[in-house]
Amino acid sequence: MTRRNLIKKWFLALFTFSMSLPLFSFLKSQRYRPPIEKRISKVLKPGQFLTEPEFVLFHTNKGPVAISRRCTHLGCRINYFPEKALFICPCHQSRFTKDGRYISGPAKKDLHRFKVAVLEDGQGYVVYIPR
Ligand code: FES
């Protein structure tokens, strides 16, 4: 093997490795990561709600519902206004109904809903926040 061929092979190996790094990065980001489990040690009565940094938990006729507070436009933290029964984003004023449905503004998509389970003893909830 000549010196020139050796340099070509090394260059080719280095080039292939550097080109495959984005692929490895993509595959790493696609692996499953379990959701964050947020425990709420409080029982809500029908019509009550609880505001957390990541979501607002409502007690509805159909059971507990957790609506994400992350705006589907650019990710600002949305505030819930119980007197209007609306979520309003402070950044660009997107509005959403109490159950997270899009009404107006630049967001265009509904707010996300998180899975909620009632604790075995019935004395609270577990909200599963996707990562
Ligand atoms: S980030 Fe909420 S409307 Fe733009």
Backbone and ligand atoms as CSV (ligand in chain L), in Angstrom:
chain,resi,resn,atom,element,x,y,z
A,1,MET,N,N,0.846,-1.185,0.000
A,1,MET,CA,C,0.000,0.000,0.000
A,1,MET,C,C,0.887,1.242,0.000
A,2,THR,N,N,0.552,2.117,-0.906
A,2,THR,CA,C,1.361,3.333,-0.986
A,2,THR,C,C,0.897,4.330,0.073
A,3,ARG,N,N,1.742,5.296,0.304
A,3,ARG,CA,C,1.412,6.329,1.289
A,3,ARG,C,C,0.169,7.115,0.862
A,4,ARG,N,N,0.062,7.351,-0.445
A,4,ARG,CA,C,-1.084,8.093,-0.981
A,4,ARG,C,C,-2.401,7.341,-0.723
A,5,ASN,N,N,-2.408,6.022,-0.951
A,5,ASN,CA,C,-3.605,5.209,-0.699
A,5,ASN,C,C,-3.973,5.200,0.779
A,6,LEU,N,N,-2.963,5.143,1.622
A,6,LEU,CA,C,-3.217,5.160,3.061
A,6,LEU,C,C,-3.877,6.474,3.484
A,7,ILE,N,N,-3.370,7.572,2.967
A,7,ILE,CA,C,-3.963,8.885,3.283
A,7,ILE,C,C,-5.395,8.965,2.755
A,8,LYS,N,N,-5.638,8.424,1.540
A,8,LYS,CA,C,-6.991,8.415,0.979
A,8,LYS,C,C,-7.948,7.639,1.871
A,9,LYS,N,N,-7.508,6.454,2.337
A,9,LYS,CA,C,-8.370,5.631,3.185
A,9,LYS,C,C,-8.685,6.329,4.503
A,10,TRP,N,N,-7.665,6.940,5.093
A,10,TRP,CA,C,-7.892,7.661,6.341
A,10,TRP,C,C,-8.821,8.847,6.132
A,11,PHE,N,N,-8.628,9.551,5.040
A,11,PHE,CA,C,-9.490,10.685,4.745
A,11,PHE,C,C,-10.929,10.222,4.527
A,12,LEU,N,N,-11.096,9.116,3.800
A,12,LEU,CA,C,-12.429,8.572,3.550
A,12,LEU,C,C,-13.093,8.144,4.854
A,13,ALA,N,N,-12.342,7.486,5.738
A,13,ALA,CA,C,-12.889,7.053,7.027
A,13,ALA,C,C,-13.283,8.256,7.872
A,14,LEU,N,N,-12.451,9.265,7.895
A,14,LEU,CA,C,-12.748,10.479,8.665
A,14,LEU,C,C,-13.970,11.195,8.091
A,15,PHE,N,N,-14.055,11.265,6.777
A,15,PHE,CA,C,-15.187,11.909,6.118
A,15,PHE,C,C,-16.479,11.148,6.430
A,16,THR,N,N,-16.448,9.832,6.321
A,16,THR,CA,C,-17.631,9.014,6.596
A,16,THR,C,C,-18.073,9.180,8.038
A,17,PHE,N,N,-17.110,9.164,8.952
A,17,PHE,CA,C,-17.440,9.326,10.371
A,17,PHE,C,C,-18.087,10.690,10.623
A,18,SER,N,N,-17.499,11.745,10.072
A,18,SER,CA,C,-18.037,13.085,10.326
A,18,SER,C,C,-19.413,13.261,9.685
A,19,MET,N,N,-19.662,12.615,8.555
A,19,MET,CA,C,-20.966,12.713,7.917
A,19,MET,C,C,-22.027,11.915,8.678
A,20,SER,N,N,-21.627,10.896,9.417
A,20,SER,CA,C,-22.603,10.076,10.132
A,20,SER,C,C,-22.943,10.640,11.515
A,21,LEU,N,N,-22.206,11.642,11.994
A,21,LEU,CA,C,-22.497,12.215,13.317
A,21,LEU,C,C,-23.915,12.771,13.424
A,22,PRO,N,N,-24.398,13.535,12.430
A,22,PRO,CA,C,-25.796,13.992,12.541
A,22,PRO,C,C,-26.788,12.840,12.628
A,23,LEU,N,N,-26.509,11.736,11.944
A,23,LEU,CA,C,-27.398,10.577,12.006
A,23,LEU,C,C,-27.419,10.002,13.423
A,24,PHE,N,N,-26.253,9.861,14.038
A,24,PHE,CA,C,-26.196,9.358,15.411
A,24,PHE,C,C,-26.924,10.310,16.359
A,25,SER,N,N,-26.746,11.593,16.143
A,25,SER,CA,C,-27.414,12.590,16.979
A,25,SER,C,C,-28.929,12.476,16.838
A,26,PHE,N,N,-29.392,12.285,15.591
A,26,PHE,CA,C,-30.829,12.142,15.353
A,26,PHE,C,C,-31.366,10.885,16.028
A,27,LEU,N,N,-30.667,9.769,15.867
A,27,LEU,CA,C,-31.120,8.510,16.460
A,27,LEU,C,C,-31.162,8.607,17.980
A,28,LYS,N,N,-30.183,9.302,18.560
A,28,LYS,CA,C,-30.156,9.465,20.014
A,28,LYS,C,C,-31.371,10.277,20.490
A,29,SER,N,N,-31.749,11.295,19.706
A,29,SER,CA,C,-32.888,12.130,20.109
A,29,SER,C,C,-34.207,11.390,19.955
A,30,GLN,N,N,-34.242,10.329,19.131
A,30,GLN,CA,C,-35.478,9.603,18.875
A,30,GLN,C,C,-35.755,8.498,19.885
A,31,ARG,N,N,-34.817,8.217,20.756
A,31,ARG,CA,C,-35.043,7.116,21.686
A,31,ARG,C,C,-36.121,7.512,22.703
A,32,TYR,N,N,-36.822,6.494,23.190
A,32,TYR,CA,C,-37.931,6.728,24.102
A,32,TYR,C,C,-37.428,7.230,25.452
A,33,ARG,N,N,-38.041,8.275,25.915
A,33,ARG,CA,C,-37.742,8.760,27.257
A,33,ARG,C,C,-39.061,8.789,28.031
A,34,PRO,N,N,-39.122,8.150,29.174
A,34,PRO,CA,C,-40.391,8.081,29.905
A,34,PRO,C,C,-40.835,9.474,30.353
A,35,PRO,N,N,-42.153,9.674,30.479
A,35,PRO,CA,C,-42.640,10.988,30.890
A,35,PRO,C,C,-42.292,11.285,32.348
A,36,ILE,N,N,-42.287,12.556,32.664
A,36,ILE,CA,C,-42.088,12.983,34.050
A,36,ILE,C,C,-43.404,12.757,34.782
A,37,GLU,N,N,-43.341,12.128,35.950
A,37,GLU,CA,C,-44.552,11.884,36.731
A,37,GLU,C,C,-44.653,12.935,37.827
A,38,LYS,N,N,-45.642,13.790,37.719
A,38,LYS,CA,C,-45.843,14.848,38.720
A,38,LYS,C,C,-46.997,14.433,39.627
A,39,ARG,N,N,-46.685,14.232,40.914
A,39,ARG,CA,C,-47.716,13.810,41.868
A,39,ARG,C,C,-48.379,15.027,42.496
A,40,ILE,N,N,-49.686,15.002,42.546
A,40,ILE,CA,C,-50.470,16.066,43.171
A,40,ILE,C,C,-51.175,15.432,44.361
A,41,SER,N,N,-50.834,15.893,45.561
A,41,SER,CA,C,-51.440,15.332,46.775
A,41,SER,C,C,-52.598,16.198,47.242
A,42,LYS,N,N,-53.545,16.368,46.375
A,42,LYS,CA,C,-54.717,17.176,46.709
A,42,LYS,C,C,-55.884,16.636,45.905
A,43,VAL,N,N,-57.042,16.591,46.530
A,43,VAL,CA,C,-58.228,16.125,45.814
A,43,VAL,C,C,-59.042,17.341,45.401
A,44,LEU,N,N,-59.336,17.414,44.117
A,44,LEU,CA,C,-60.134,18.529,43.605
A,44,LEU,C,C,-61.601,18.148,43.577
A,45,LYS,N,N,-62.434,19.101,43.923
A,45,LYS,CA,C,-63.875,18.890,43.819
A,45,LYS,C,C,-64.320,19.323,42.427
A,46,PRO,N,N,-65.468,18.839,41.978
A,46,PRO,CA,C,-65.933,19.240,40.642
A,46,PRO,C,C,-65.973,20.759,40.498
A,47,GLY,N,N,-65.404,21.237,39.406
A,47,GLY,CA,C,-65.349,22.678,39.149
A,47,GLY,C,C,-64.065,23.334,39.647
A,48,GLN,N,N,-63.323,22.652,40.509
A,48,GLN,CA,C,-62.072,23.222,41.006
A,48,GLN,C,C,-60.950,22.976,40.007
A,49,PHE,N,N,-59.911,23.782,40.152
A,49,PHE,CA,C,-58.727,23.572,39.325
A,49,PHE,C,C,-57.487,23.890,40.144
A,50,LEU,N,N,-56.362,23.443,39.648
A,50,LEU,CA,C,-55.081,23.654,40.324
A,50,LEU,C,C,-54.070,24.080,39.266
A,51,THR,N,N,-53.388,25.203,39.516
A,51,THR,CA,C,-52.404,25.695,38.556
A,51,THR,C,C,-51.008,25.274,38.979
A,52,GLU,N,N,-50.321,24.609,38.090
A,52,GLU,CA,C,-48.925,24.203,38.291
A,52,GLU,C,C,-48.094,24.899,37.211
A,53,PRO,N,N,-46.781,24.935,37.366
A,53,PRO,CA,C,-45.981,25.603,36.326
A,53,PRO,C,C,-46.132,25.002,34.932
A,54,GLU,N,N,-46.354,23.680,34.851
A,54,GLU,CA,C,-46.401,23.030,33.537
A,54,GLU,C,C,-47.818,22.837,33.010
A,55,PHE,N,N,-48.818,22.874,33.866
A,55,PHE,CA,C,-50.187,22.559,33.423
A,55,PHE,C,C,-51.204,23.142,34.401
A,56,VAL,N,N,-52.460,23.096,33.977
A,56,VAL,CA,C,-53.580,23.407,34.870
A,56,VAL,C,C,-54.409,22.132,34.945
A,57,LEU,N,N,-54.657,21.689,36.162
A,57,LEU,CA,C,-55.416,20.463,36.384
A,57,LEU,C,C,-56.848,20.828,36.745
A,58,PHE,N,N,-57.800,20.292,35.974
A,58,PHE,CA,C,-59.217,20.554,36.218
A,58,PHE,C,C,-59.885,19.278,36.678
A,59,HIS,N,N,-60.911,19.451,37.475
A,59,HIS,CA,C,-61.766,18.303,37.799
A,59,HIS,C,C,-63.056,18.511,37.019
A,60,THR,N,N,-63.280,17.683,36.026
A,60,THR,CA,C,-64.478,17.813,35.188
A,60,THR,C,C,-65.444,16.675,35.507
A,61,ASN,N,N,-66.582,16.706,34.835
A,61,ASN,CA,C,-67.561,15.627,35.010
A,61,ASN,C,C,-66.989,14.283,34.570
A,62,LYS,N,N,-66.077,14.341,33.588
A,62,LYS,CA,C,-65.481,13.113,33.054
A,62,LYS,C,C,-64.211,12.715,33.785
A,63,GLY,N,N,-63.853,13.457,34.817
A,63,GLY,CA,C,-62.645,13.128,35.572
A,63,GLY,C,C,-61.604,14.223,35.461
A,64,PRO,N,N,-60.396,13.941,35.962
A,64,PRO,CA,C,-59.351,14.967,35.926
A,64,PRO,C,C,-58.799,15.171,34.521
A,65,VAL,N,N,-58.508,16.430,34.204
A,65,VAL,CA,C,-57.934,16.788,32.903
A,65,VAL,C,C,-56.788,17.761,33.159
A,66,ALA,N,N,-55.627,17.480,32.585
A,66,ALA,CA,C,-54.481,18.382,32.717
A,66,ALA,C,C,-54.194,19.018,31.365
A,67,ILE,N,N,-54.255,20.346,31.317
A,67,ILE,CA,C,-53.999,21.094,30.086
A,67,ILE,C,C,-52.629,21.757,30.219
A,68,SER,N,N,-51.810,21.570,29.209
A,68,SER,CA,C,-50.466,22.147,29.212
A,68,SER,C,C,-50.517,23.669,29.221
A,69,ARG,N,N,-49.561,24.283,29.896
A,69,ARG,CA,C,-49.474,25.745,29.901
A,69,ARG,C,C,-48.455,26.239,28.877
A,70,ARG,N,N,-47.956,25.358,28.055
A,70,ARG,CA,C,-46.985,25.770,27.033
A,70,ARG,C,C,-47.742,26.140,25.762
A,71,CYS,N,N,-47.573,27.361,25.329
A,71,CYS,CA,C,-48.273,27.834,24.135
A,71,CYS,C,C,-47.779,27.077,22.906
A,72,THR,N,N,-48.717,26.728,22.029
A,72,THR,CA,C,-48.349,25.981,20.822
A,72,THR,C,C,-47.807,26.902,19.727
A,73,HIS,N,N,-47.718,28.201,20.009
A,73,HIS,CA,C,-47.111,29.104,19.031
A,73,HIS,C,C,-45.591,29.076,19.211
A,74,LEU,N,N,-45.086,29.743,20.238
A,74,LEU,CA,C,-43.637,29.784,20.460
A,74,LEU,C,C,-43.235,29.300,21.850
A,75,GLY,N,N,-44.165,28.731,22.583
A,75,GLY,CA,C,-43.809,28.078,23.843
A,75,GLY,C,C,-43.870,28.927,25.093
A,76,CYS,N,N,-44.456,30.108,25.042
A,76,CYS,CA,C,-44.581,30.921,26.267
A,76,CYS,C,C,-45.503,30.212,27.263
A,77,ARG,N,N,-45.336,30.563,28.517
A,77,ARG,CA,C,-46.198,29.983,29.550
A,77,ARG,C,C,-47.530,30.735,29.578
A,78,ILE,N,N,-48.598,29.985,29.387
A,78,ILE,CA,C,-49.936,30.551,29.274
A,78,ILE,C,C,-50.576,30.668,30.652
A,79,ASN,N,N,-51.391,31.695,30.803
A,79,ASN,CA,C,-52.117,31.895,32.054
A,79,ASN,C,C,-53.574,31.500,31.873
A,80,TYR,N,N,-54.127,30.974,32.951
A,80,TYR,CA,C,-55.550,30.613,32.928
A,80,TYR,C,C,-56.343,31.671,33.690
A,81,PHE,N,N,-57.409,32.151,33.085
A,81,PHE,CA,C,-58.270,33.152,33.701
A,81,PHE,C,C,-59.621,32.512,33.986
A,82,PRO,N,N,-59.841,32.089,35.232
A,82,PRO,CA,C,-61.080,31.360,35.547
A,82,PRO,C,C,-62.338,32.196,35.366
A,83,GLU,N,N,-62.250,33.508,35.572
A,83,GLU,CA,C,-63.448,34.341,35.425
A,83,GLU,C,C,-63.932,34.378,33.973
A,84,LYS,N,N,-63.001,34.199,33.020
A,84,LYS,CA,C,-63.362,34.155,31.592
A,84,LYS,C,C,-63.383,32.725,31.072
A,85,ALA,N,N,-62.910,31.783,31.872
A,85,ALA,CA,C,-62.736,30.379,31.458
A,85,ALA,C,C,-61.890,30.295,30.194
A,86,LEU,N,N,-60.791,31.054,30.177
A,86,LEU,CA,C,-59.912,31.116,29.002
A,86,LEU,C,C,-58.457,30.980,29.414
A,87,PHE,N,N,-57.685,30.376,28.514
A,87,PHE,CA,C,-56.233,30.454,28.592
A,87,PHE,C,C,-55.825,31.581,27.644
A,88,ILE,N,N,-54.991,32.496,28.135
A,88,ILE,CA,C,-54.515,33.586,27.282
A,88,ILE,C,C,-52.996,33.642,27.386
A,89,CYS,N,N,-52.362,33.638,26.227
A,89,CYS,CA,C,-50.903,33.682,26.192
A,89,CYS,C,C,-50.441,35.138,26.367
A,90,PRO,N,N,-49.517,35.383,27.276
A,90,PRO,CA,C,-49.061,36.760,27.489
A,90,PRO,C,C,-48.148,37.272,26.368
A,91,CYS,N,N,-47.617,36.392,25.554
A,91,CYS,CA,C,-46.652,36.830,24.528
A,91,CYS,C,C,-47.320,37.444,23.305
A,92,HIS,N,N,-48.255,36.705,22.687
A,92,HIS,CA,C,-48.881,37.212,21.464
A,92,HIS,C,C,-50.397,37.078,21.516
A,93,GLN,N,N,-50.912,36.896,22.711
A,93,GLN,CA,C,-52.366,36.938,22.964
A,93,GLN,C,C,-53.169,35.822,22.308
A,94,SER,N,N,-52.598,34.666,22.066
A,94,SER,CA,C,-53.415,33.545,21.601
A,94,SER,C,C,-54.379,33.159,22.716
A,95,ARG,N,N,-55.559,32.732,22.320
A,95,ARG,CA,C,-56.584,32.381,23.299
A,95,ARG,C,C,-57.043,30.954,23.080
A,96,PHE,N,N,-57.351,30.299,24.197
A,96,PHE,CA,C,-57.779,28.903,24.162
A,96,PHE,C,C,-58.910,28.729,25.161
A,97,THR,N,N,-59.801,27.793,24.863
A,97,THR,CA,C,-60.893,27.514,25.794
A,97,THR,C,C,-60.343,26.799,27.028
A,98,LYS,N,N,-61.218,26.586,27.966
A,98,LYS,CA,C,-60.844,25.914,29.213
A,98,LYS,C,C,-60.318,24.504,28.963
A,99,ASP,N,N,-60.823,23.849,27.902
A,99,ASP,CA,C,-60.334,22.497,27.602
A,99,ASP,C,C,-59.206,22.494,26.571
A,100,GLY,N,N,-58.612,23.672,26.340
A,100,GLY,CA,C,-57.397,23.745,25.522
A,100,GLY,C,C,-57.617,23.933,24.041
A,101,ARG,N,N,-58.873,24.147,23.623
A,101,ARG,CA,C,-59.120,24.317,22.180
A,101,ARG,C,C,-58.736,25.723,21.737
A,102,TYR,N,N,-58.106,25.808,20.594
A,102,TYR,CA,C,-57.654,27.081,20.027
A,102,TYR,C,C,-58.851,27.949,19.649
A,103,ILE,N,N,-58.800,29.238,20.016
A,103,ILE,CA,C,-59.853,30.196,19.641
A,103,ILE,C,C,-59.306,31.215,18.653
A,104,SER,N,N,-58.226,31.927,19.069
A,104,SER,CA,C,-57.701,32.985,18.199
A,104,SER,C,C,-56.233,33.219,18.499
A,105,GLY,N,N,-55.601,33.981,17.607
A,105,GLY,CA,C,-54.191,34.315,17.794
A,105,GLY,C,C,-53.298,33.505,16.874
A,106,PRO,N,N,-51.994,33.732,16.983
A,106,PRO,CA,C,-51.066,33.086,16.043
A,106,PRO,C,C,-50.769,31.617,16.337
A,107,ALA,N,N,-51.252,31.062,17.439
A,107,ALA,CA,C,-50.873,29.689,17.808
A,107,ALA,C,C,-51.382,28.641,16.816
A,108,LYS,N,N,-52.634,28.698,16.422
A,108,LYS,CA,C,-53.272,27.801,15.428
A,108,LYS,C,C,-53.506,26.358,15.879
A,109,LYS,N,N,-52.877,25.908,16.938
A,109,LYS,CA,C,-53.091,24.529,17.394
A,109,LYS,C,C,-53.624,24.539,18.821
A,110,ASP,N,N,-54.357,23.488,19.157
A,110,ASP,CA,C,-54.870,23.336,20.522
A,110,ASP,C,C,-53.717,23.125,21.506
A,111,LEU,N,N,-53.980,23.425,22.775
A,111,LEU,CA,C,-52.990,23.119,23.812
A,111,LEU,C,C,-52.936,21.609,24.023
A,112,HIS,N,N,-51.793,21.121,24.462
A,112,HIS,CA,C,-51.643,19.691,24.688
A,112,HIS,C,C,-52.345,19.282,25.983
A,113,ARG,N,N,-52.808,18.048,25.973
A,113,ARG,CA,C,-53.402,17.461,27.177
A,113,ARG,C,C,-52.444,16.417,27.702
A,114,PHE,N,N,-52.263,16.390,29.000
A,114,PHE,CA,C,-51.400,15.393,29.611
A,114,PHE,C,C,-52.257,14.281,30.206
A,115,LYS,N,N,-51.709,13.100,30.174
A,115,LYS,CA,C,-52.395,11.952,30.770
A,115,LYS,C,C,-52.433,12.134,32.288
A,116,VAL,N,N,-53.575,11.834,32.891
A,116,VAL,CA,C,-53.737,11.970,34.338
A,116,VAL,C,C,-54.289,10.674,34.906
A,117,ALA,N,N,-53.766,10.240,36.035
A,117,ALA,CA,C,-54.293,9.074,36.739
A,117,ALA,C,C,-54.601,9.475,38.177
A,118,VAL,N,N,-55.650,8.877,38.713
A,118,VAL,CA,C,-55.988,9.111,40.118
A,118,VAL,C,C,-55.156,8.133,40.953
A,119,LEU,N,N,-54.591,8.621,42.063
A,119,LEU,CA,C,-53.797,7.743,42.927
A,119,LEU,C,C,-54.658,6.607,43.460
A,120,GLU,N,N,-54.007,5.488,43.795
A,120,GLU,CA,C,-54.749,4.297,44.254
A,120,GLU,C,C,-55.617,4.592,45.471
A,121,ASP,N,N,-55.111,5.429,46.381
A,121,ASP,CA,C,-55.893,5.749,47.574
A,121,ASP,C,C,-56.931,6.842,47.320
A,122,GLY,N,N,-56.960,7.373,46.091
A,122,GLY,CA,C,-57.944,8.409,45.752
A,122,GLY,C,C,-57.633,9.762,46.353
A,123,GLN,N,N,-56.449,9.925,46.901
A,123,GLN,CA,C,-56.096,11.179,47.584
A,123,GLN,C,C,-55.197,12.085,46.748
A,124,GLY,N,N,-55.300,11.963,45.465
A,124,GLY,CA,C,-54.488,12.826,44.603
A,124,GLY,C,C,-54.411,12.292,43.191
A,125,TYR,N,N,-53.470,12.844,42.444
A,125,TYR,CA,C,-53.356,12.519,41.022
A,125,TYR,C,C,-51.884,12.370,40.642
A,126,VAL,N,N,-51.681,11.716,39.529
A,126,VAL,CA,C,-50.371,11.691,38.892
A,126,VAL,C,C,-50.564,12.214,37.473
A,127,VAL,N,N,-49.813,13.253,37.143
A,127,VAL,CA,C,-49.877,13.824,35.800
A,127,VAL,C,C,-48.588,13.407,35.080
A,128,TYR,N,N,-48.736,12.877,33.873
A,128,TYR,CA,C,-47.595,12.402,33.080
A,128,TYR,C,C,-47.240,13.467,32.039
A,129,ILE,N,N,-46.094,14.093,32.255
A,129,ILE,CA,C,-45.663,15.173,31.365
A,129,ILE,C,C,-44.634,14.613,30.382
A,130,PRO,N,N,-44.956,14.624,29.089
A,130,PRO,CA,C,-43.981,14.106,28.110
A,130,PRO,C,C,-42.722,14.969,28.086
A,131,ARG,N,N,-41.578,14.322,27.796
A,131,ARG,CA,C,-40.309,15.079,27.705
A,131,ARG,C,C,-40.059,15.529,26.292
L,1,FES,S1,S,-46.094,32.309,22.168
L,1,FES,FE1,FE,-48.182,32.234,22.678
L,1,FES,S2,S,-49.114,33.334,21.115
L,1,FES,FE2,FE,-47.030,33.436,20.623
